[in-house]
Amino acid sequence: MSGPAIEIETLSKRYGALTALSEVAFEVPRGSVFGLLGPNGAGKSTLVKSLLTLVRPTRCAGRLLDRPIGDRRTLARIGYLPEHARFPDYLTGRQILRMSAGLSKVPKKAALAKEGPLLERVGMAERADDRHQVYSKGMKQRIGIAQALINDPELVFLDEPTDGVDPEGRVAIRHIIEQMRAEGRTVFVNSHLLGEVEQVADHVAILSQGRLVEIGRTEELTHRKTSYQLRTIGPVPFELKDRFQAEGMTVAGDTIELVTENPAEMQPVIDALRATDTGIREILERRQSLEQVFLDAIHGKGGA
Ligand SMILES: Nc1ncnc2c1ncn2[C@@H]1O[C@H](COP(=O)(O)OP(=O)(O)OP(=O)(O)O)[C@@H](O)[C@H]1O
């Protein structure tokens, strides 16, 4: 019971002539929040559905919660919010939770005991007895998340959990995800909202056209290319501008920008400026955004 929550040794899926997933392999550590990113059509939903036995992979080897992928007994230990989840409109939020509990074979007593706290957790306690059809998009997603937790799962898949949700609702969903991690659950989030994934995921994988093009700890990926921006008092002297540009820096007006992992590389710049009596106004360290990592990865400039 101590292996990674998900170990994909290889996963391929073809829909006729279309290759949706091609020899994808990665691991998801237990207790982590894992973000799977990729442009539309990259294969994210196909990957999740393959793990959940909703899609039959063309080729697959690996383990899910220590059992072979495809073993349906594992599903009882998993929670799932599908993309564009649609629950019967005539049911109330509370009834949706009861329906999911029944489908997951959660004993009635245990389900009833969980219902109240779960509705509280997703901020739906007061609206629990309204019908699904009157819920806003954000409320529907929250009920969707609550039903994914009714069986007390070790591993939760959330496919685009904040799709169509307003900024306040997104923050609420992020907090719910953080709470799941604090409880020791593994959370697998499919999303194309990079900023959000950057804030919540410990690990990130990027799919492009069915292939894994990047994977790593979110912090490491965004630290890979740190840029240092130095602003001088007055413009950068001409002779230095030419030299810095020749060394690969960007120089414009009073700003010098250097992309490097090593902050010590700024020292010769500072020395050269001092030698010409050029004052330094400020030096800023900027991490690469996950958006830049993503764009580099899908355009073939990633480091994986
Ligand atoms: N049932 C299916 N039959 C045929 N092709 C499919 C089927 N499901 C998905 N595809 C194709 O497989 C590819 C991957 O689709 P998938 O839905 O997994 O991508 P995604 O990354 O989840 O996209 P999105 O972000 O738009 O939801 C796409 O080209 C899609 O058209």
Ligand as a Chemical Component Dictionary entry (heavy atoms), coordinates in Angstrom:
data_LIG
# 
_chem_comp.id                   LIG 
_chem_comp.type                 NON-POLYMER 
_chem_comp.pdbx_formal_charge   0 
_chem_comp.three_letter_code    LIG 
# 
loop_
_chem_comp_atom.comp_id 
_chem_comp_atom.atom_id 
_chem_comp_atom.alt_atom_id 
_chem_comp_atom.type_symbol 
_chem_comp_atom.charge 
_chem_comp_atom.model_Cartn_x 
_chem_comp_atom.model_Cartn_y 
_chem_comp_atom.model_Cartn_z 
_chem_comp_atom.pdbx_ordinal 
LIG N1  N1  N 0 -15.153 8.409  -28.486 1  
LIG C1  C1  C 0 -14.293 8.958  -29.336 2  
LIG N2  N2  N 0 -14.242 8.580  -30.630 3  
LIG C2  C2  C 0 -13.364 9.113  -31.497 4  
LIG N3  N3  N 0 -12.461 10.066 -31.153 5  
LIG C3  C3  C 0 -12.460 10.475 -29.884 6  
LIG C4  C4  C 0 -13.369 9.951  -28.908 7  
LIG N4  N4  N 0 -13.121 10.570 -27.725 8  
LIG C5  C5  C 0 -12.115 11.430 -27.947 9  
LIG N5  N5  N 0 -11.711 11.382 -29.242 10 
LIG C6  C6  C 0 -10.608 12.154 -29.833 11 
LIG O1  O1  O 0 -9.435  11.883 -29.108 12 
LIG C7  C7  C 0 -8.653  13.064 -28.958 13 
LIG C8  C8  C 0 -8.431  13.344 -27.494 14 
LIG O2  O2  O 0 -9.668  13.736 -26.917 15 
LIG P1  P1  P 0 -9.832  14.056 -25.355 16 
LIG O3  O3  O 0 -11.274 14.364 -25.107 17 
LIG O4  O4  O 0 -9.203  12.978 -24.568 18 
LIG O5  O5  O 0 -8.951  15.382 -25.228 19 
LIG P2  P2  P 0 -8.877  16.418 -24.019 20 
LIG O6  O6  O 0 -7.427  16.717 -23.838 21 
LIG O7  O7  O 0 -9.635  15.932 -22.849 22 
LIG O8  O8  O 0 -9.598  17.667 -24.682 23 
LIG P3  P3  P 0 -10.491 18.862 -24.005 24 
LIG O9  O9  O 0 -9.549  19.731 -23.238 25 
LIG O10 O10 O 0 -11.026 19.553 -25.228 26 
LIG O11 O11 O 0 -11.543 18.208 -23.184 27 
LIG C9  C9  C 0 -9.396  14.168 -29.702 28 
LIG O12 O12 O 0 -8.865  14.258 -31.021 29 
LIG C10 C10 C 0 -10.824 13.655 -29.738 30 
LIG O13 O13 O 0 -11.508 14.128 -30.886 31 
# 
loop_
_chem_comp_bond.comp_id 
_chem_comp_bond.atom_id_1 
_chem_comp_bond.atom_id_2 
_chem_comp_bond.value_order 
_chem_comp_bond.pdbx_ordinal 
LIG N1  C1  SING 1  
LIG C1  N2  SING 2  
LIG C1  C4  DOUB 3  
LIG N2  C2  DOUB 4  
LIG C2  N3  SING 5  
LIG N3  C3  DOUB 6  
LIG C3  C4  SING 7  
LIG C3  N5  SING 8  
LIG C4  N4  SING 9  
LIG N4  C5  DOUB 10 
LIG C5  N5  SING 11 
LIG N5  C6  SING 12 
LIG C6  O1  SING 13 
LIG C6  C10 SING 14 
LIG O1  C7  SING 15 
LIG C7  C8  SING 16 
LIG C7  C9  SING 17 
LIG C8  O2  SING 18 
LIG O2  P1  SING 19 
LIG P1  O3  DOUB 20 
LIG P1  O4  SING 21 
LIG P1  O5  SING 22 
LIG O5  P2  SING 23 
LIG P2  O6  DOUB 24 
LIG P2  O7  SING 25 
LIG P2  O8  SING 26 
LIG O8  P3  SING 27 
LIG P3  O9  DOUB 28 
LIG P3  O10 SING 29 
LIG P3  O11 SING 30 
LIG C9  O12 SING 31 
LIG C9  C10 SING 32 
LIG C10 O13 SING 33 
# 
